[in-house]
Amino acid sequence: MTESISDLLPGLRRMGMGQRRMTVTDMTYGSGVSESSGDVHSFPKKSMPARNAYQLIHDSLKFDGDPTLNCATFLTTWMEPEAEKLIMENLGKNRVDIDEYEATERIHQRCLAHLHELWSGEQGKDATGTVTVGSSEGIMLGGLAMKWRWRQRRQAEGKDASRPNIVFGANAQVALEKTARYFDIESRLVPVSAESNFCLDTRKALEMIDENTIGLYVILGSTYTGHYENVEEMARLLDKLQEETGLDVPIHVDGASGAFIAPFAHPDLRWDFRVPRVVSISTSGHKFGLTYPGIGWVLWRAPEYLPDGLTFELSYLGGVEKTFTLNFSHPACFMIAQYYQFIRFGREGYTRVMNACLYHARLMSVALEATGAYECISDMHRPRGQHGFSEETRLAAANLFANSLSIPRSGADPAANQPFNYGLPEVAFRFTDWFIEKHPKANQDVISTLMRVRGWIIPNYPLPPDTNHLRVMRVVIKEASSEDFVNRLVRDLMWATQTMLDMQSQTLGEALSTPLAKNTSTSDLANSIARSGSITMSDDMKHSHWQGILDKIGELKDSKAQQPKMELLDNGSKKSVYEKSC
């Protein structure tokens, strides 16, 4: 007769099994296990209970910033629970095992077909492209393809193919420079200026092209300021160059952010495969594709623009597969989440999201400029064709924004964006010249640091070379942002600005005249500030206007320094007490 487990227990216990003894390492806290209990750079000699390992890492990561308040990043920081569930269910799948995961590969092909249509690919043709780990890999693949096609053409003509170069603006993200350096391509950086909106100057770019130029990178949404570079104008200039010199120079569009915004918010803009000279496009699914990192995409106009030499065939995963990515293994879960977003939102939903992002970015821009303390380098809130900050453009932007609110439109109607400049929902801003003149010790690094006290992460960085004497702060408005988000952000920027002045013993008190009516509520703060700036202001008016805005925020200190009062205690001693400052 088979023994029961209870009959076996005594023997098991003698062997040290079948019983659970409390040990010091069973304790989550108080076990003596911490990152400081050993050399964290040496591989651990012993194991630890799973819950201890989890808690150790969990507690350590609490020192990270809150992703929702990270205004520096373009990356998606929130997805719906259903999308997260799909990610968890598919964490163990390797996307490249298409023989093993046929259904996953079908989703891959559907995503490519959706993007092919979204970017105006030729109807009736299959998409040529692939998922990547991010737009950086897509950019590199696009650059490699242009280099190989240029080299094949040069060799066929019996010409030297040892000195390829590629042209792009000095405002480029580092992935573009990596492509050139890693693959032995000379980088020809086009200087940027305020006149070119700190982006690619198409005329200067044309001057840098020669017979060794493999192509141009044109950026649809500059990381620095959010401006779109003019793809169609660059293509026209290249068409003319080919007529005059015979040089055929293709364009790769770096649409890391803009390739998921323009199709929905700016469908009238010609930047994609509608422009014949555009041979490839890359984007980040984990930015405005609304998917967690890391996922990106790259598509070519047609198969002939992807040289056969970049494609490998392999059979050791069970079937014959073709691959042309730089990275081999790749998690399938984020691609599946991307497909979820495509069918969940559709064109209507994506348009609603992009419209909302642009609205909140414009609201913040107009409110900041209305304070007199800040000006925006980004221009997506200004009337189409107007660029740069001045009292005239500030007022025009404020009035256009106010008028746009009075026109009833569906949230899924891209026509709401037609009166405004093209651009990403990014607010790049700095102190105004007026504010710097009045407060020469004002320091944007201090503002950035003070905002961290409130949990916000707002970078302060120099603009590209030749314009790097200017430093700007950046706020990227994403799907999870809201009007309350903007209200709180503007409120805390005002708090940080006044606190900076107080720290430097610089106050506006003596120069201030009649302030606006006090209102401690910040529920409609940004709109209220934006509306208050819809009049032309002289420098003298800016003083009172600034203090009026501060007075609207109840938690701000009075601009005059608080002096301590001396009070007697019952025991006859004295203490210093400060009047309540808010």
KOLNUNU-64431 format. One record per residue (C-alpha): z, x, y. Coordinates in Angstrom, 2 decimals, decimal comma. Each point is the difference from the previous one (the first is absolute). Layout:
N
R;Z;X;Y
...
END
This chain:
582
R;0,00;0,00;0,00
R;-0,96;1,35;3,40
R;2,95;1,04;2,12
R;0,55;-1,75;3,31
R;0,13;1,91;3,24
R;3,77;-0,58;0,15
R;0,41;1,79;-3,35
R;-1,85;3,01;1,35
R;1,95;0,30;3,27
R;2,91;2,18;-1,28
R;-2,42;2,62;-1,29
R;-2,06;-0,13;3,13
R;3,08;0,44;2,13
R;1,01;3,09;-1,97
R;-3,45;1,36;0,87
R;0,59;-0,77;3,67
R;-2,20;-3,09;-0,06
R;0,64;-3,69;0,25
R;2,56;0,27;2,78
R;-0,29;0,51;3,72
R;2,37;2,37;1,70
R;0,42;-0,01;3,75
R;-0,98;3,36;1,41
R;0,10;1,21;3,56
R;-3,80;-0,16;0,23
R;0,04;-3,71;-0,82
R;1,40;-0,58;3,48
R;-2,63;-0,73;2,64
R;2,24;1,40;2,74
R;2,74;2,54;-0,51
R;-1,83;1,76;-2,82
R;-0,46;3,16;1,99
R;-3,77;-0,35;-0,32
R;-1,85;0,39;3,26
R;-2,87;1,93;1,49
R;2,50;2,58;1,23
R;1,62;0,50;-3,42
R;-2,68;2,44;-1,12
R;-3,14;1,78;1,08
R;-2,38;-2,89;0,70
R;-2,94;2,40;-0,12
R;0,69;1,02;-3,60
R;-1,01;-2,18;-2,91
R;3,16;-1,85;-1,21
R;1,63;1,45;-3,14
R;1,66;-3,26;-1,08
R;-0,86;-3,66;0,01
R;1,88;-2,77;1,78
R;0,29;-3,76;-0,49
R;-2,95;-1,98;1,29
R;2,06;-1,99;2,48
R;1,44;3,21;1,47
R;-3,47;1,50;0,42
R;-1,19;-3,22;1,61
R;2,97;-0,26;2,36
R;-0,24;3,66;1,00
R;-3,63;-0,37;1,04
R;0,50;-3,49;1,43
R;2,80;1,17;2,29
R;-1,89;3,12;1,04
R;-3,01;-2,06;1,08
R;2,15;-2,11;2,34
R;-0,48;2,80;2,52
R;-3,70;-0,89;0,26
R;-1,13;-2,16;2,87
R;-0,81;-3,69;-0,47
R;-3,73;-0,27;-0,86
R;-0,28;-3,28;1,96
R;1,21;1,74;3,17
R;-2,23;3,04;-0,57
R;-2,44;-0,56;2,86
R;-1,70;3,34;-0,64
R;-1,59;-0,92;-3,31
R;-3,23;-1,87;-0,62
R;1,05;-0,62;-3,60
R;0,85;-3,39;-1,46
R;3,78;-0,44;-0,28
R;0,17;-3,57;-1,31
R;-1,74;-2,05;-2,68
R;0,67;-3,41;-1,48
R;2,29;-0,25;-3,07
R;-2,93;-1,10;-2,16
R;-1,92;3,18;0,91
R;3,06;2,12;-0,71
R;0,36;-1,72;-3,38
R;-3,58;0,92;-0,90
R;0,69;3,60;1,01
R;3,07;0,18;-2,22
R;-1,84;-1,59;-2,94
R;-2,78;2,60;0,19
R;1,85;3,18;0,96
R;-0,84;1,70;-3,29
R;-3,78;-0,49;0,15
R;-2,31;2,91;0,73
R;-3,03;-1,27;1,91
R;-2,40;2,54;-1,52
R;0,55;-1,26;-3,57
R;-2,71;-2,63;0,33
R;-0,57;-0,22;-3,75
R;3,70;-0,74;-0,49
R;0,38;-2,28;3,04
R;-3,24;-1,95;0,23
R;1,48;-2,84;2,04
R;1,31;2,50;2,55
R;-3,46;1,55;0,32
R;-1,48;-3,44;0,63
R;2,44;-0,37;2,90
R;-1,11;3,41;1,26
R;-3,64;-1,10;0,02
R;0,87;-3,28;1,73
R;1,84;1,84;2,77
R;-3,01;2,27;0,54
R;-2,28;-3,04;0,15
R;2,28;-1,66;2,58
R;-0,04;3,12;2,21
R;-3,77;0,40;-0,42
R;-0,42;-3,51;1,41
R;2,68;0,47;2,66
R;-1,73;3,14;1,30
R;-3,47;-1,60;0,05
R;-1,40;1,76;-3,05
R;-3,46;-1,00;-1,17
R;0,08;-3,43;-1,62
R;-0,87;-0,16;-3,68
R;0,90;3,65;-0,56
R;2,98;1,28;-1,96
R;2,68;1,86;1,91
R;0,08;3,79;-0,31
R;3,53;1,27;0,50
R;3,46;0,44;-1,41
R;3,67;-0,55;0,60
R;1,88;3,12;1,15
R;3,62;0,97;0,61
R;-0,54;-0,46;3,75
R;-2,58;0,27;2,74
R;0,43;3,80;0,06
R;-1,56;0,27;-3,46
R;-2,73;-2,40;1,11
R;-0,74;2,15;3,06
R;-0,25;3,12;-2,19
R;-2,33;-1,70;-2,46
R;-2,19;-1,24;2,87
R;-0,14;3,52;1,46
R;-0,78;1,58;-3,37
R;-2,85;-2,43;-0,60
R;-1,52;0,82;3,41
R;0,34;3,74;-0,69
R;-1,71;-0,24;-3,41
R;-2,89;-2,10;1,33
R;-0,48;2,46;2,91
R;0,09;2,97;-2,39
R;-2,49;-1,58;-2,40
R;-2,37;-0,70;2,89
R;0,31;3,54;1,39
R;-0,57;1,58;-3,41
R;-3,01;-2,23;-0,62
R;-1,44;1,27;3,31
R;0,75;3,62;-0,92
R;2,49;0,39;2,85
R;3,45;1,59;0,22
R;2,80;-2,39;-1,04
R;2,99;2,30;0,42
R;1,28;-1,10;3,41
R;0,65;-3,77;0,05
R;1,82;-1,55;2,93
R;1,35;-3,45;0,77
R;0,63;-1,58;3,41
R;2,90;-2,24;1,01
R;2,33;-0,64;2,93
R;3,08;2,11;0,73
R;2,02;-3,19;-0,40
R;-0,70;-0,03;-3,74
R;2,73;-0,53;-2,55
R;0,84;3,09;-2,03
R;-1,88;-1,23;-3,11
R;-3,31;0,66;1,77
R;0,95;3,60;0,71
R;1,27;0,41;-3,57
R;-3,41;-1,04;-1,31
R;-1,71;2,70;2,00
R;2,51;2,73;-0,84
R;0,36;-0,79;-3,70
R;-3,75;-0,27;-0,64
R;-1,23;2,90;2,16
R;-1,55;-2,06;2,79
R;0,17;1,15;3,60
R;1,90;-2,49;2,21
R;-1,62;-0,68;3,35
R;2,60;-1,83;2,05
R;-1,30;-1,99;2,94
R;2,38;0,21;2,99
R;1,45;-3,32;1,13
R;1,01;-1,16;3,46
R;1,28;-3,02;1,87
R;-3,63;-0,86;0,78
R;-0,75;-0,20;-3,75
R;3,22;-2,00;-0,59
R;1,43;3,05;-1,78
R;-2,60;-0,55;-2,76
R;-3,35;1,38;-1,07
R;-2,29;0,67;2,95
R;-3,38;-0,93;-1,48
R;-2,03;2,09;2,49
R;2,06;3,13;-0,64
R;-0,19;-0,63;-3,75
R;-3,79;0,02;0,20
R;0,08;3,47;1,61
R;1,87;1,44;-3,00
R;-2,53;-1,08;-2,62
R;-2,46;2,45;-1,54
R;-1,99;0,38;-3,24
R;3,20;0,89;-1,90
R;1,83;-3,19;0,94
R;0,68;-2,01;-3,15
R;1,14;-3,09;1,91
R;2,47;-1,53;2,44
R;3,36;-1,63;-0,51
R;0,40;-2,97;2,34
R;3,47;-1,56;0,15
R;0,49;-3,75;0,14
R;3,49;0,03;1,45
R;1,45;3,23;1,38
R;3,48;0,88;-1,23
R;0,92;1,23;3,48
R;-0,90;-3,04;2,12
R;-1,53;-2,70;-2,21
R;-3,46;0,14;1,61
R;-3,13;-0,58;-2,09
R;-2,63;2,71;0,26
R;-3,47;-1,39;0,71
R;-1,85;0,17;-3,32
R;-3,10;-1,85;1,19
R;-0,44;2,13;3,12
R;0,41;3,21;-2,02
R;-2,62;-1,27;-2,46
R;-2,47;-0,76;2,82
R;0,38;3,52;1,35
R;-0,55;1,45;-3,48
R;-3,11;-2,15;-0,45
R;-1,38;1,42;3,23
R;0,94;3,53;-1,08
R;-1,91;-0,45;-3,26
R;-3,07;-1,21;1,88
R;0,11;3,08;2,20
R;1,06;2,71;-2,48
R;-0,36;-1,39;-3,50
R;3,73;0,49;-0,70
R;1,31;-2,84;-2,20
R;3,77;-0,13;0,44
R;1,99;-2,71;-1,82
R;3,30;-1,65;1,00
R;3,12;-0,51;-2,06
R;2,32;-2,59;1,57
R;3,69;0,80;-0,30
R;1,27;-3,56;0,01
R;3,53;0,83;-1,18
R;1,38;-2,89;2,07
R;-2,93;-1,57;1,81
R;-2,11;-0,79;-3,06
R;2,52;-2,70;-0,92
R;0,35;-1,30;3,59
R;-3,51;-0,06;1,45
R;-1,57;-2,29;-2,68
R;2,56;-2,71;0,78
R;1,03;0,48;3,64
R;-3,26;1,49;1,37
R;-2,86;-1,34;-2,15
R;-2,46;0,47;2,88
R;0,51;3,78;-0,03
R;-2,74;1,98;-1,80
R;1,69;2,96;-1,66
R;-0,63;-0,42;-3,73
R;-3,04;-0,01;-2,31
R;-1,85;-2,12;2,57
R;-0,50;3,35;1,72
R;-2,66;1,77;-2,13
R;1,33;3,49;0,69
R;3,41;-0,83;-1,51
R;-0,15;1,30;-3,58
R;3,66;-0,34;-1,03
R;3,26;-1,62;1,09
R;3,59;0,75;-1,00
R;3,16;-1,98;0,65
R;3,68;-0,26;-0,89
R;1,00;-3,01;-2,03
R;3,60;0,86;0,81
R;-0,45;-0,40;3,74
R;-1,61;-3,17;1,29
R;-1,20;-0,77;-3,52
R;3,61;-1,27;-0,24
R;0,88;1,79;-3,26
R;2,80;2,46;-0,76
R;-0,99;3,72;-0,16
R;-1,87;1,66;-1,44
R;-3,42;-1,51;-0,20
R;-3,27;0,59;1,79
R;-3,69;-0,74;-0,41
R;-3,32;1,70;0,58
R;-3,43;-1,66;-0,23
R;-3,51;1,36;0,40
R;-2,99;-1,89;1,36
R;-1,90;0,44;-3,28
R;0,18;2,15;-3,17
R;-2,38;2,63;1,40
R;2,60;0,97;2,63
R;2,42;1,06;-2,76
R;-1,55;3,10;-1,64
R;-0,03;0,02;-3,81
R;1,66;3,41;-0,02
R;3,25;-1,52;1,26
R;0,22;-2,38;-2,97
R;1,59;1,03;-3,28
R;-0,24;-1,74;-3,37
R;2,92;0,14;-2,43
R;0,66;-1,49;-3,41
R;3,47;1,15;-1,02
R;1,69;-3,21;1,21
R;-1,76;-2,12;-2,59
R;-3,35;-0,83;1,57
R;-2,57;1,61;2,28
R;1,24;-0,15;3,58
R;-1,36;1,27;3,30
R;2,30;1,40;2,64
R;-0,59;1,51;3,43
R;3,47;-0,01;1,54
R;1,93;3,13;0,96
R;3,10;-1,36;-1,68
R;-0,22;-1,02;-3,66
R;3,01;-2,06;-1,06
R;0,69;-2,77;2,45
R;2,47;-2,91;-0,19
R;-1,77;-3,31;-0,47
R;2,83;-2,11;1,40
R;-0,85;0,47;3,68
R;-3,67;-0,77;-0,58
R;1,10;-3,20;-1,74
R;2,21;-0,76;3,00
R;-3,04;0,55;2,25
R;-1,95;-2,56;-2,00
R;2,95;-2,39;0,33
R;-0,23;0,33;3,79
R;-3,76;-0,61;-0,05
R;0,22;-3,27;-1,94
R;3,32;-1,02;1,57
R;-1,16;0,28;3,63
R;-3,78;-0,13;-0,05
R;-1,88;0,31;3,28
R;2,09;-2,69;1,65
R;3,32;1,60;-0,87
R;-1,02;3,54;0,91
R;-1,35;-1,25;3,33
R;3,30;-1,76;0,72
R;1,95;3,17;-0,75
R;-2,23;2,25;2,13
R;-0,02;-2,50;2,89
R;3,80;-0,19;-0,10
R;0,31;3,81;-0,02
R;-2,34;0,32;2,99
R;1,79;-2,80;1,88
R;3,41;1,67;-0,42
R;-1,45;3,41;0,98
R;-1,51;-1,51;3,16
R;3,25;-1,77;0,84
R;1,92;3,25;-0,26
R;-2,62;1,92;2,00
R;-0,05;-2,47;2,88
R;3,81;-0,20;0,05
R;0,42;3,80;0,06
R;-2,49;0,43;2,82
R;1,67;-2,80;1,96
R;3,23;2,02;0,14
R;-1,59;2,66;2,19
R;1,64;2,68;-2,14
R;-2,69;0,19;-2,68
R;-3,77;0,09;-0,20
R;-2,11;-0,46;-3,12
R;-2,55;2,57;-1,12
R;-1,23;-2,50;-2,56
R;-2,40;-2,58;1,46
R;-0,27;-2,86;-2,52
R;1,87;-2,31;2,43
R;-2,44;0,58;2,89
R;-3,15;-2,01;0,82
R;-2,97;1,23;-1,99
R;-1,58;2,97;1,75
R;3,11;0,92;2,04
R;1,80;3,18;-1,00
R;2,83;2,07;1,40
R;3,12;-0,96;1,92
R;0,05;-0,92;3,67
R;1,59;-2,82;1,96
R;-3,33;-1,83;-0,16
R;-0,45;0,33;-3,78
R;3,68;-0,82;-0,58
R;-0,33;-3,21;1,99
R;-3,32;-0,89;-1,67
R;1,57;0,43;-3,44
R;3,04;-2,11;0,94
R;-2,15;-2,84;1,33
R;-2,38;0,10;-2,97
R;2,90;-0,14;-2,43
R;1,59;-2,92;1,87
R;-3,30;-1,88;0,09
R;-0,63;0,59;-3,70
R;3,24;-1,83;-0,83
R;-1,23;-3,14;1,73
R;-3,11;-0,30;-2,25
R;0,83;-1,90;-3,21
R;-1,48;1,77;-3,01
R;0,57;0,17;-3,71
R;1,92;3,08;-1,12
R;-2,96;0,77;-2,26
R;-2,53;0,01;2,87
R;-1,14;3,55;0,86
R;-1,38;-1,31;3,32
R;3,51;0,50;1,40
R;-0,74;3,75;0,07
R;-3,41;-0,15;1,71
R;1,25;0,39;3,61
R;1,99;3,12;-0,91
R;-0,96;3,58;-0,83
R;-0,49;0,96;-3,63
R;2,85;1,93;-1,55
R;2,87;0,18;-2,45
R;3,25;-1,90;0,58
R;1,57;3,25;1,19
R;1,93;0,46;3,25
R;-0,17;3,59;1,26
R;2,00;0,33;3,21
R;1,62;2,48;2,38
R;1,97;0,09;3,26
R;-2,05;-0,98;3,05
R;-0,65;2,60;2,66
R;2,11;-2,13;2,36
R;2,97;0,11;-2,35
R;-0,31;3,76;-0,56
R;-0,18;0,57;3,77
R;3,19;-2,00;0,53
R;1,73;1,56;-3,01
R;-1,42;3,49;-0,55
R;2,55;0,74;-2,75
R;-1,12;-3,01;-2,06
R;-0,75;1,10;-3,56
R;-1,81;-2,07;-2,60
R;1,63;1,98;-2,80
R;3,33;-1,41;1,19
R;-1,43;-3,54;-0,22
R;-1,21;0,67;-3,54
R;3,44;1,35;-1,00
R;1,91;-2,84;1,65
R;-2,16;-2,57;-1,78
R;1,16;1,48;-3,30
R;3,52;-1,03;1,00
R;-1,26;-3,59;-0,24
R;-1,81;0,72;-3,27
R;-3,54;0,28;1,41
R;-2,28;2,90;-0,96
R;-2,43;0,63;2,88
R;-1,78;3,36;0,12
R;-0,71;1,89;3,21
R;-2,95;2,35;-0,46
R;-2,64;1,88;2,02
R;-3,54;-1,33;0,23
R;-2,86;2,04;-1,57
R;-0,94;3,51;1,19
R;-1,25;0,20;3,60
R;2,15;-3,05;0,81
R;3,24;1,14;-1,65
R;1,78;0,31;3,34
R;0,51;-3,75;-0,41
R;2,53;-1,31;-2,49
R;0,03;-3,57;-1,22
R;2,27;-2,20;-2,07
R;-1,53;-2,25;-2,64
R;0,81;-3,39;-1,46
R;-2,21;-1,35;-2,79
R;0,20;-3,77;-0,30
R;-0,30;-1,08;-3,64
R;0,04;-3,19;-2,02
R;3,81;-0,17;-0,18
R;0,31;0,17;3,82
R;0,74;-3,14;1,99
R;0,65;-1,15;3,55
R;3,72;0,48;-0,58
R;-0,80;3,53;-1,20
R;-1,84;0,70;3,27
R;2,79;-1,57;2,11
R;2,65;2,17;-1,60
R;-2,17;3,10;0,19
R;-0,71;-0,48;3,73
R;3,68;-0,74;0,65
R;1,09;3,19;-1,75
R;-2,64;2,07;1,81
R;1,41;-1,26;3,30
R;3,50;0,81;-1,21
R;-1,08;3,51;-1,01
R;-1,74;0,59;3,33
R;3,01;-1,04;2,08
R;2,35;1,94;-2,27
R;-2,13;3,11;0,48
R;0,27;-0,38;3,77
R;3,77;-0,53;-0,20
R;0,36;3,10;-2,16
R;-1,83;2,02;2,66
R;2,07;-1,49;2,85
R;-3,14;-1,57;1,38
R;0,39;-3,61;1,02
R;-2,25;-2,43;1,79
R;2,87;-1,92;1,63
R;-0,36;1,08;3,65
R;-3,74;-0,63;0,03
R;0,09;-3,43;-1,58
R;-0,47;-3,27;1,83
R;0,11;-3,61;-1,19
R;-0,13;-0,12;-3,82
R;-1,42;-2,73;-2,18
R;2,31;-2,77;-1,11
R;2,38;1,08;-2,74
R;-0,64;-1,25;-3,50
R;1,87;1,61;-2,87
R;-2,24;-1,59;-2,64
R;-2,64;2,30;-1,46
R;-1,70;-2,63;-2,16
R;-3,05;-0,10;2,31
R;0,51;3,32;1,72
R;-3,42;1,60;-0,50
R;-1,88;-3,10;1,16
R;2,32;-0,34;2,97
R;-0,55;3,63;1,04
R;-3,75;-0,33;-0,55
R;-0,20;-3,08;2,24
R;2,15;1,62;2,69
R;-2,52;2,84;0,28
R;-2,97;-2,22;0,84
R;0,06;0,96;3,67
R;-1,06;3,18;1,73
R;3,05;2,19;0,70
R;0,46;2,74;2,55
R;2,23;2,97;-0,83
R;2,85;-1,58;1,97
R;-0,33;-3,24;-1,98
R;0,12;1,92;-3,28
R;3,60;1,05;0,73
R;1,33;-3,53;0,25
R;-2,23;-1,20;-2,81
R;1,37;2,67;-2,34
R;3,62;-0,86;0,79
R;-0,80;-3,69;-0,38
R;-1,25;0,64;-3,52
R;3,16;1,94;-0,83
R;2,12;-2,86;1,31
R;-1,73;-2,38;-2,39
R;1,45;1,93;-2,94
R;3,69;-0,79;-0,11
R;1,14;2,98;-2,06
R;-1,27;2,62;2,46
R;2,47;1,86;2,15
R;0,02;-0,39;3,78
R;-2,12;2,69;1,57
R;2,98;1,30;1,99
R;2,30;2,32;-1,92
R;3,20;-1,64;-1,22
R;3,14;1,60;1,40
R;3,27;-0,10;-1,98
R;2,95;-2,00;1,31
R;3,58;1,17;-0,57
R;2,43;-2,51;-1,48
R;3,75;0,40;-0,68
R;1,21;-0,61;-3,53
R;3,38;-1,52;-0,77
R;1,45;3,44;-0,70
R;-1,01;1,27;3,42
R;-2,87;2,20;-1,22
R;-3,55;-0,36;1,25
R;-3,29;-0,51;-1,79
R;-3,63;-0,23;1,06
R;-1,81;-3,24;-0,71
R;-3,60;-0,84;0,74
R;-1,29;-3,33;1,17
R;-2,15;-1,75;-2,54
R;-3,56;1,17;0,55
R;-1,91;-2,94;-1,38
END
